């Protein structure tokens, strides 16, 4: 009988470390820029029709939702990889 010394492709893939394509610091910078840009854009669009206070609150809400989605996705990913 011949020994099966070669590993299957699936076993080789499982041994490789999973590395993120972007660092956490870089991701936070991108998220900050994105959320600020969205908040300003939403507020700019909402202020003429709703007034200053409500327009700014809508902007903050949508900017905050970007962070909620980001951290929710991070939490789900960490739970599924355990």
JOCORUR-V797167 format. One line per field, one symbol per residue. burial: b if it has 9 or more other ideal C-beta (glycine too) atoms within 8 Angstrom, else e. A space follows every 10 residues. Layout:
BEGIN
burial->???
END
This chain:
BEGIN
burial->eeeeeeeeee ebeeeeeeee eeeeeebeeb beebbbebbb bbbbebbeee eeebbbebbb bbbbebbeeb eeeeeeeeee ee
END
